[in-house]
Amino acid sequence: MRDDEFLAERFEAHRGRLLAVARRMLGSAGEAEDAVQEAWVRMSRSDTSHVDNLGGWLTTVVGRVCLDMLRARRSRAEQPLEPEVPVPAAVPDPEQDVLLADSVGSALLVVLDTLTPAERLAFVLHDLFAVPYDEVAGVIGKSPAAARQLGSRARRRVRGAQATETGPARRRELVDAFLAAAREGDFEGLLAVLDPDVVVRTEAGVTTGALAVAKGATGYARHITGVVRPALVEGRTGFALLRDGRVERTLAFTFVHDRIAVIDITTDPATAARSDVTLL
């Protein structure tokens, strides 16, 4: 067997687990595939002959790739990680990990979307894939104590949110109330439907906190022209702005504790037109 074939065979033995980690980190099958492919590229360019635990090494690589991708969502500025990748000492059985990760439903992914990149990585690696905090710390570039604190904070938020899942009808009510309050300049009405730690993401950057988001929403609504239609945007409750019958902008919402926790706004018409939008 040629060296490149042997290398590919070793990588493929871990692909299932790497995809499970990446899906839970990113919440997107497509982005997960990209992250795993990047891990393959890094492995093919590295000397891994000295690595005893290749599964652990690859998990760390994928974790760092995902962390970069999550940080890129929060800021348009590039935030590369250190190139050196520490090799973890041990990892659980891949098949058991994949089964565990696949048992986690979409409700958890909704909650994970509200965490910071470091919190999300600490929770996913430690709680879903049993990676020790000493190794998690090496991925995020913090001390084990800081990694443990990030994981604990994420765990509290996940547990609290899972107990109050928001149903489809209520999601629609919240989105309608948000739009009505924004159009009317009803600041208190907006605060009533927004999570205190709400995050708004656009191509231009990120806004956090209910006060800042409510202020921005009233200004945004004043400049809306065209037809606004309720819609499912990439499977999420939201609405679309149409001009001449074409989707020009979209807003997709994530809910936690019966409040709006994340709003993803696509303002670029070309990107919005390519989105999976179902008008309601």
BALOBA-1460 file (C-alpha; in Angstrom, 3 decimals):
// residues 280
<rec num="1" residu="m" x="0.000" y="0.000" z="0.000"/>
<rec num="2" residu="r" x="1.350" y="3.442" z="-0.923"/>
<rec num="3" residu="d" x="2.024" y="5.971" z="1.846"/>
<rec num="4" residu="d" x="-0.792" y="8.282" z="0.705"/>
<rec num="5" residu="e" x="-3.271" y="5.394" z="0.662"/>
<rec num="6" residu="f" x="-2.209" y="4.335" z="4.159"/>
<rec num="7" residu="l" x="-2.590" y="7.923" z="5.393"/>
<rec num="8" residu="a" x="-6.062" y="8.214" z="3.864"/>
<rec num="9" residu="e" x="-7.101" y="4.902" z="5.408"/>
<rec num="10" residu="r" x="-5.997" y="6.066" z="8.866"/>
<rec num="11" residu="f" x="-7.940" y="9.297" z="8.447"/>
<rec num="12" residu="e" x="-11.113" y="7.579" z="7.236"/>
<rec num="13" residu="a" x="-11.129" y="5.432" z="10.380"/>
<rec num="14" residu="h" x="-11.798" y="8.611" z="12.377"/>
<rec num="15" residu="r" x="-14.010" y="10.528" z="9.928"/>
<rec num="16" residu="g" x="-17.335" y="9.570" z="11.571"/>
<rec num="17" residu="r" x="-16.316" y="10.890" z="14.957"/>
<rec num="18" residu="l" x="-14.761" y="14.038" z="13.500"/>
<rec num="19" residu="l" x="-17.970" y="14.809" z="11.609"/>
<rec num="20" residu="a" x="-20.022" y="14.305" z="14.779"/>
<rec num="21" residu="v" x="-17.805" y="16.749" z="16.676"/>
<rec num="22" residu="a" x="-17.895" y="19.308" z="13.871"/>
<rec num="23" residu="r" x="-21.683" y="19.079" z="13.431"/>
<rec num="24" residu="r" x="-22.236" y="19.753" z="17.133"/>
<rec num="25" residu="m" x="-19.743" y="22.599" z="17.056"/>
<rec num="26" residu="l" x="-21.051" y="24.293" z="13.906"/>
<rec num="27" residu="g" x="-24.693" y="23.189" z="13.621"/>
<rec num="28" residu="s" x="-24.278" y="22.778" z="9.867"/>
<rec num="29" residu="a" x="-23.579" y="19.591" z="7.939"/>
<rec num="30" residu="g" x="-21.950" y="21.528" z="5.101"/>
<rec num="31" residu="e" x="-19.618" y="23.480" z="7.360"/>
<rec num="32" residu="a" x="-18.828" y="20.297" z="9.277"/>
<rec num="33" residu="e" x="-17.684" y="18.658" z="6.043"/>
<rec num="34" residu="d" x="-15.498" y="21.685" z="5.336"/>
<rec num="35" residu="a" x="-13.942" y="21.500" z="8.809"/>
<rec num="36" residu="v" x="-13.184" y="17.783" z="8.471"/>
<rec num="37" residu="q" x="-11.719" y="18.330" z="5.018"/>
<rec num="38" residu="e" x="-9.443" y="21.019" z="6.469"/>
<rec num="39" residu="a" x="-8.346" y="18.524" z="9.134"/>
<rec num="40" residu="w" x="-7.436" y="16.080" z="6.351"/>
<rec num="41" residu="v" x="-5.399" y="18.776" z="4.584"/>
<rec num="42" residu="r" x="-3.501" y="19.562" z="7.789"/>
<rec num="43" residu="m" x="-2.888" y="15.901" z="8.492"/>
<rec num="44" residu="s" x="-1.604" y="15.274" z="4.966"/>
<rec num="45" residu="r" x="0.870" y="18.135" z="5.380"/>
<rec num="46" residu="s" x="2.082" y="17.052" z="8.829"/>
<rec num="47" residu="d" x="4.403" y="14.331" z="10.053"/>
<rec num="48" residu="t" x="2.090" y="12.224" z="12.208"/>
<rec num="49" residu="s" x="4.397" y="9.216" z="12.415"/>
<rec num="50" residu="h" x="5.198" y="10.106" z="16.030"/>
<rec num="51" residu="v" x="1.510" y="10.522" z="17.017"/>
<rec num="52" residu="d" x="0.372" y="7.558" z="19.103"/>
<rec num="53" residu="n" x="-3.222" y="8.756" z="19.452"/>
<rec num="54" residu="l" x="-4.226" y="9.964" z="15.999"/>
<rec num="55" residu="g" x="-7.908" y="10.189" z="16.938"/>
<rec num="56" residu="g" x="-7.123" y="12.613" z="19.737"/>
<rec num="57" residu="w" x="-4.784" y="14.623" z="17.532"/>
<rec num="58" residu="l" x="-7.442" y="14.937" z="14.809"/>
<rec num="59" residu="t" x="-10.141" y="15.878" z="17.333"/>
<rec num="60" residu="t" x="-7.932" y="18.734" z="18.487"/>
<rec num="61" residu="v" x="-7.327" y="19.864" z="14.918"/>
<rec num="62" residu="v" x="-11.051" y="19.812" z="14.100"/>
<rec num="63" residu="g" x="-11.809" y="21.635" z="17.353"/>
<rec num="64" residu="r" x="-9.431" y="24.419" z="16.414"/>
<rec num="65" residu="v" x="-10.776" y="24.649" z="12.883"/>
<rec num="66" residu="c" x="-14.340" y="24.891" z="14.222"/>
<rec num="67" residu="l" x="-13.306" y="27.503" z="16.759"/>
<rec num="68" residu="d" x="-11.866" y="29.616" z="13.940"/>
<rec num="69" residu="m" x="-15.086" y="29.248" z="11.970"/>
<rec num="70" residu="l" x="-17.268" y="30.204" z="14.947"/>
<rec num="71" residu="r" x="-15.113" y="33.231" z="15.695"/>
<rec num="72" residu="a" x="-15.373" y="34.273" z="12.055"/>
<rec num="73" residu="r" x="-19.172" y="34.333" z="12.475"/>
<rec num="74" residu="r" x="-18.794" y="36.762" z="15.359"/>
<rec num="75" residu="s" x="-16.317" y="39.064" z="13.690"/>
<rec num="76" residu="r" x="-15.352" y="39.746" z="10.101"/>
<rec num="77" residu="a" x="-11.746" y="40.103" z="11.250"/>
<rec num="78" residu="e" x="-9.654" y="36.955" z="10.857"/>
<rec num="79" residu="q" x="-8.615" y="35.381" z="14.168"/>
<rec num="80" residu="p" x="-6.218" y="32.486" z="13.409"/>
<rec num="81" residu="l" x="-5.151" y="30.137" z="16.175"/>
<rec num="82" residu="e" x="-1.623" y="29.140" z="17.048"/>
<rec num="83" residu="p" x="-0.264" y="26.621" z="14.504"/>
<rec num="84" residu="e" x="1.059" y="24.160" z="17.070"/>
<rec num="85" residu="v" x="-1.490" y="21.438" z="17.822"/>
<rec num="86" residu="p" x="-1.068" y="19.577" z="21.136"/>
<rec num="87" residu="v" x="-1.694" y="15.833" z="21.066"/>
<rec num="88" residu="p" x="-4.288" y="14.664" z="23.634"/>
<rec num="89" residu="a" x="-3.455" y="11.570" z="25.645"/>
<rec num="90" residu="a" x="-6.678" y="9.606" z="25.136"/>
<rec num="91" residu="v" x="-10.124" y="9.738" z="23.585"/>
<rec num="92" residu="p" x="-13.251" y="7.583" z="24.031"/>
<rec num="93" residu="d" x="-14.375" y="4.917" z="21.600"/>
<rec num="94" residu="p" x="-15.387" y="6.642" z="18.319"/>
<rec num="95" residu="e" x="-18.529" y="4.561" z="17.709"/>
<rec num="96" residu="q" x="-19.886" y="5.291" z="21.177"/>
<rec num="97" residu="d" x="-19.135" y="9.001" z="20.732"/>
<rec num="98" residu="v" x="-20.955" y="9.192" z="17.404"/>
<rec num="99" residu="l" x="-24.021" y="7.483" z="18.896"/>
<rec num="100" residu="l" x="-23.960" y="9.877" z="21.837"/>
<rec num="101" residu="a" x="-23.654" y="12.935" z="19.629"/>
<rec num="102" residu="d" x="-26.379" y="11.772" z="17.239"/>
<rec num="103" residu="s" x="-28.760" y="11.344" z="20.182"/>
<rec num="104" residu="v" x="-28.655" y="15.098" z="20.793"/>
<rec num="105" residu="g" x="-31.602" y="16.797" z="19.117"/>
<rec num="106" residu="s" x="-32.049" y="20.089" z="17.351"/>
<rec num="107" residu="a" x="-33.143" y="21.751" z="20.599"/>
<rec num="108" residu="l" x="-29.580" y="21.496" z="21.890"/>
<rec num="109" residu="l" x="-28.183" y="22.941" z="18.677"/>
<rec num="110" residu="v" x="-30.482" y="25.937" z="19.124"/>
<rec num="111" residu="v" x="-29.071" y="26.547" z="22.597"/>
<rec num="112" residu="l" x="-25.477" y="26.036" z="21.460"/>
<rec num="113" residu="d" x="-26.019" y="28.796" z="18.922"/>
<rec num="114" residu="t" x="-26.345" y="31.284" z="21.800"/>
<rec num="115" residu="l" x="-23.007" y="30.388" z="23.420"/>
<rec num="116" residu="t" x="-19.679" y="32.056" z="22.782"/>
<rec num="117" residu="p" x="-17.301" y="30.040" z="20.558"/>
<rec num="118" residu="a" x="-15.118" y="29.054" z="23.532"/>
<rec num="119" residu="e" x="-18.132" y="28.049" z="25.656"/>
<rec num="120" residu="r" x="-19.544" y="26.002" z="22.816"/>
<rec num="121" residu="l" x="-16.276" y="24.182" z="22.184"/>
<rec num="122" residu="a" x="-15.720" y="23.470" z="25.885"/>
<rec num="123" residu="f" x="-19.248" y="22.054" z="26.276"/>
<rec num="124" residu="v" x="-19.244" y="19.971" z="23.095"/>
<rec num="125" residu="l" x="-15.808" y="18.441" z="23.594"/>
<rec num="126" residu="h" x="-16.173" y="17.764" z="27.322"/>
<rec num="127" residu="d" x="-19.871" y="16.982" z="27.818"/>
<rec num="128" residu="l" x="-20.665" y="15.293" z="24.504"/>
<rec num="129" residu="f" x="-17.331" y="13.675" z="23.675"/>
<rec num="130" residu="a" x="-15.697" y="13.259" z="27.112"/>
<rec num="131" residu="v" x="-12.508" y="15.126" z="26.214"/>
<rec num="132" residu="p" x="-10.761" y="16.092" z="29.503"/>
<rec num="133" residu="y" x="-10.575" y="19.777" z="30.342"/>
<rec num="134" residu="d" x="-6.767" y="19.653" z="30.270"/>
<rec num="135" residu="e" x="-7.022" y="18.847" z="26.552"/>
<rec num="136" residu="v" x="-9.900" y="21.281" z="25.932"/>
<rec num="137" residu="a" x="-7.692" y="23.996" z="27.397"/>
<rec num="138" residu="g" x="-5.029" y="23.247" z="24.806"/>
<rec num="139" residu="v" x="-7.534" y="23.728" z="21.992"/>
<rec num="140" residu="i" x="-8.919" y="27.089" z="23.153"/>
<rec num="141" residu="g" x="-5.634" y="28.439" z="24.501"/>
<rec num="142" residu="k" x="-6.730" y="28.858" z="28.104"/>
<rec num="143" residu="s" x="-5.903" y="27.241" z="31.439"/>
<rec num="144" residu="p" x="-7.713" y="24.039" z="32.482"/>
<rec num="145" residu="a" x="-9.488" y="26.016" z="35.205"/>
<rec num="146" residu="a" x="-10.725" y="28.569" z="32.682"/>
<rec num="147" residu="a" x="-11.843" y="25.788" z="30.316"/>
<rec num="148" residu="r" x="-13.753" y="24.142" z="33.171"/>
<rec num="149" residu="q" x="-15.449" y="27.439" z="33.988"/>
<rec num="150" residu="l" x="-16.474" y="27.915" z="30.341"/>
<rec num="151" residu="g" x="-17.922" y="24.408" z="30.269"/>
<rec num="152" residu="s" x="-19.852" y="24.931" z="33.492"/>
<rec num="153" residu="r" x="-21.320" y="28.219" z="32.290"/>
<rec num="154" residu="a" x="-22.412" y="26.618" z="29.022"/>
<rec num="155" residu="r" x="-23.889" y="23.610" z="30.851"/>
<rec num="156" residu="r" x="-26.061" y="25.827" z="33.064"/>
<rec num="157" residu="r" x="-27.435" y="27.665" z="30.053"/>
<rec num="158" residu="v" x="-28.090" y="24.452" z="28.140"/>
<rec num="159" residu="r" x="-29.909" y="22.798" z="31.032"/>
<rec num="160" residu="g" x="-32.071" y="25.824" z="31.679"/>
<rec num="161" residu="a" x="-33.001" y="26.298" z="28.036"/>
<rec num="162" residu="q" x="-33.828" y="22.657" z="27.383"/>
<rec num="163" residu="a" x="-36.504" y="22.809" z="30.078"/>
<rec num="164" residu="t" x="-38.401" y="25.564" z="28.239"/>
<rec num="165" residu="e" x="-38.445" y="24.670" z="24.543"/>
<rec num="166" residu="t" x="-40.409" y="27.133" z="22.421"/>
<rec num="167" residu="g" x="-43.048" y="25.562" z="20.156"/>
<rec num="168" residu="p" x="-43.681" y="26.525" z="16.501"/>
<rec num="169" residu="a" x="-46.798" y="28.594" z="17.194"/>
<rec num="170" residu="r" x="-45.082" y="30.541" z="19.952"/>
<rec num="171" residu="r" x="-42.030" y="31.130" z="17.741"/>
<rec num="172" residu="r" x="-44.300" y="32.672" z="15.127"/>
<rec num="173" residu="e" x="-45.934" y="34.879" z="17.774"/>
<rec num="174" residu="l" x="-42.564" y="36.110" z="19.004"/>
<rec num="175" residu="v" x="-41.349" y="36.958" z="15.512"/>
<rec num="176" residu="d" x="-44.612" y="38.794" z="14.682"/>
<rec num="177" residu="a" x="-44.397" y="40.701" z="17.979"/>
<rec num="178" residu="f" x="-40.779" y="41.609" z="17.267"/>
<rec num="179" residu="l" x="-41.605" y="42.968" z="13.816"/>
<rec num="180" residu="a" x="-44.649" y="44.906" z="15.047"/>
<rec num="181" residu="a" x="-42.739" y="46.464" z="17.952"/>
<rec num="182" residu="a" x="-39.818" y="47.391" z="15.704"/>
<rec num="183" residu="r" x="-42.095" y="49.087" z="13.173"/>
<rec num="184" residu="e" x="-43.951" y="51.010" z="15.897"/>
<rec num="185" residu="g" x="-40.768" y="52.027" z="17.703"/>
<rec num="186" residu="d" x="-42.047" y="50.180" z="20.781"/>
<rec num="187" residu="f" x="-38.829" y="49.827" z="22.766"/>
<rec num="188" residu="e" x="-40.471" y="48.105" z="25.745"/>
<rec num="189" residu="g" x="-42.296" y="45.726" z="23.411"/>
<rec num="190" residu="l" x="-38.971" y="44.683" z="21.889"/>
<rec num="191" residu="l" x="-37.380" y="44.108" z="25.284"/>
<rec num="192" residu="a" x="-40.327" y="41.881" z="26.201"/>
<rec num="193" residu="v" x="-39.518" y="39.389" z="23.416"/>
<rec num="194" residu="l" x="-35.702" y="39.591" z="23.439"/>
<rec num="195" residu="d" x="-33.405" y="37.480" z="25.591"/>
<rec num="196" residu="p" x="-31.200" y="39.781" z="27.735"/>
<rec num="197" residu="d" x="-28.124" y="38.300" z="26.022"/>
<rec num="198" residu="v" x="-29.598" y="38.300" z="22.497"/>
<rec num="199" residu="v" x="-27.105" y="38.216" z="19.625"/>
<rec num="200" residu="v" x="-27.687" y="39.755" z="16.184"/>
<rec num="201" residu="r" x="-25.351" y="38.668" z="13.386"/>
<rec num="202" residu="t" x="-25.035" y="40.340" z="10.000"/>
<rec num="203" residu="e" x="-22.387" y="40.429" z="7.295"/>
<rec num="204" residu="a" x="-21.091" y="43.631" z="8.894"/>
<rec num="205" residu="g" x="-20.600" y="42.238" z="12.394"/>
<rec num="206" residu="v" x="-22.297" y="41.319" z="15.653"/>
<rec num="207" residu="t" x="-24.501" y="43.202" z="18.130"/>
<rec num="208" residu="t" x="-25.163" y="41.771" z="21.601"/>
<rec num="209" residu="g" x="-27.522" y="42.626" z="24.441"/>
<rec num="210" residu="a" x="-31.239" y="43.419" z="24.435"/>
<rec num="211" residu="l" x="-30.840" y="47.186" z="24.810"/>
<rec num="212" residu="a" x="-28.481" y="47.550" z="21.867"/>
<rec num="213" residu="v" x="-30.501" y="45.174" z="19.683"/>
<rec num="214" residu="a" x="-33.816" y="46.898" z="20.483"/>
<rec num="215" residu="k" x="-32.322" y="50.267" z="19.609"/>
<rec num="216" residu="g" x="-30.954" y="48.934" z="16.352"/>
<rec num="217" residu="a" x="-34.219" y="47.180" z="15.458"/>
<rec num="218" residu="t" x="-36.281" y="50.354" z="15.658"/>
<rec num="219" residu="g" x="-33.838" y="52.134" z="13.360"/>
<rec num="220" residu="y" x="-33.718" y="49.181" z="10.974"/>
<rec num="221" residu="a" x="-37.498" y="48.927" z="10.725"/>
<rec num="222" residu="r" x="-37.862" y="52.583" z="9.727"/>
<rec num="223" residu="h" x="-35.876" y="51.911" z="6.570"/>
<rec num="224" residu="i" x="-37.695" y="48.721" z="5.500"/>
<rec num="225" residu="t" x="-39.294" y="49.030" z="2.077"/>
<rec num="226" residu="g" x="-40.863" y="46.329" z="-0.037"/>
<rec num="227" residu="v" x="-43.001" y="43.387" z="1.067"/>
<rec num="228" residu="v" x="-42.301" y="41.580" z="4.340"/>
<rec num="229" residu="r" x="-43.432" y="37.941" z="4.448"/>
<rec num="230" residu="p" x="-43.252" y="35.368" z="7.253"/>
<rec num="231" residu="a" x="-40.914" y="32.574" z="6.172"/>
<rec num="232" residu="l" x="-38.810" y="29.612" z="7.115"/>
<rec num="233" residu="v" x="-35.198" y="30.632" z="6.491"/>
<rec num="234" residu="e" x="-32.886" y="27.621" z="6.308"/>
<rec num="235" residu="g" x="-35.551" y="25.809" z="8.341"/>
<rec num="236" residu="r" x="-35.724" y="28.516" z="11.044"/>
<rec num="237" residu="t" x="-38.659" y="30.778" z="11.866"/>
<rec num="238" residu="g" x="-38.174" y="34.238" z="10.409"/>
<rec num="239" residu="f" x="-39.265" y="36.542" z="7.644"/>
<rec num="240" residu="a" x="-38.102" y="37.653" z="4.235"/>
<rec num="241" residu="l" x="-38.082" y="41.054" z="2.571"/>
<rec num="242" residu="l" x="-39.207" y="40.836" z="-1.058"/>
<rec num="243" residu="r" x="-38.675" y="43.352" z="-3.810"/>
<rec num="244" residu="d" x="-40.258" y="42.760" z="-7.217"/>
<rec num="245" residu="g" x="-41.134" y="39.257" z="-6.049"/>
<rec num="246" residu="r" x="-37.511" y="38.323" z="-5.246"/>
<rec num="247" residu="v" x="-36.050" y="37.661" z="-1.806"/>
<rec num="248" residu="e" x="-33.736" y="40.555" z="-1.016"/>
<rec num="249" residu="r" x="-33.128" y="40.195" z="2.738"/>
<rec num="250" residu="t" x="-33.829" y="37.551" z="5.367"/>
<rec num="251" residu="l" x="-34.017" y="37.372" z="9.141"/>
<rec num="252" residu="a" x="-33.811" y="33.996" z="10.914"/>
<rec num="253" residu="f" x="-34.509" y="33.639" z="14.641"/>
<rec num="254" residu="t" x="-33.325" y="31.304" z="17.407"/>
<rec num="255" residu="f" x="-35.272" y="31.018" z="20.679"/>
<rec num="256" residu="v" x="-34.242" y="30.264" z="24.263"/>
<rec num="257" residu="h" x="-36.386" y="30.542" z="27.414"/>
<rec num="258" residu="d" x="-39.368" y="31.617" z="25.270"/>
<rec num="259" residu="r" x="-37.425" y="34.663" z="24.078"/>
<rec num="260" residu="i" x="-35.558" y="35.593" z="20.902"/>
<rec num="261" residu="a" x="-31.910" y="34.721" z="21.559"/>
<rec num="262" residu="v" x="-30.241" y="34.939" z="18.125"/>
<rec num="263" residu="i" x="-31.165" y="36.860" z="14.966"/>
<rec num="264" residu="d" x="-29.232" y="36.143" z="11.783"/>
<rec num="265" residu="i" x="-29.763" y="38.901" z="9.204"/>
<rec num="266" residu="t" x="-28.696" y="38.508" z="5.589"/>
<rec num="267" residu="t" x="-28.588" y="41.911" z="3.906"/>
<rec num="268" residu="d" x="-26.739" y="40.973" z="0.724"/>
<rec num="269" residu="p" x="-29.391" y="40.364" z="-1.976"/>
<rec num="270" residu="a" x="-27.302" y="37.763" z="-3.818"/>
<rec num="271" residu="t" x="-26.734" y="35.744" z="-0.640"/>
<rec num="272" residu="a" x="-30.378" y="36.083" z="0.395"/>
<rec num="273" residu="a" x="-31.519" y="34.867" z="-3.019"/>
<rec num="274" residu="r" x="-29.451" y="31.696" z="-2.622"/>
<rec num="275" residu="s" x="-30.864" y="30.943" z="0.828"/>
<rec num="276" residu="d" x="-33.403" y="28.177" z="1.427"/>
<rec num="277" residu="v" x="-36.494" y="30.335" z="2.004"/>
<rec num="278" residu="t" x="-40.064" y="29.038" z="2.237"/>
<rec num="279" residu="l" x="-42.638" y="31.830" z="2.312"/>
<rec num="280" residu="l" x="-45.549" y="31.223" z="4.689"/>
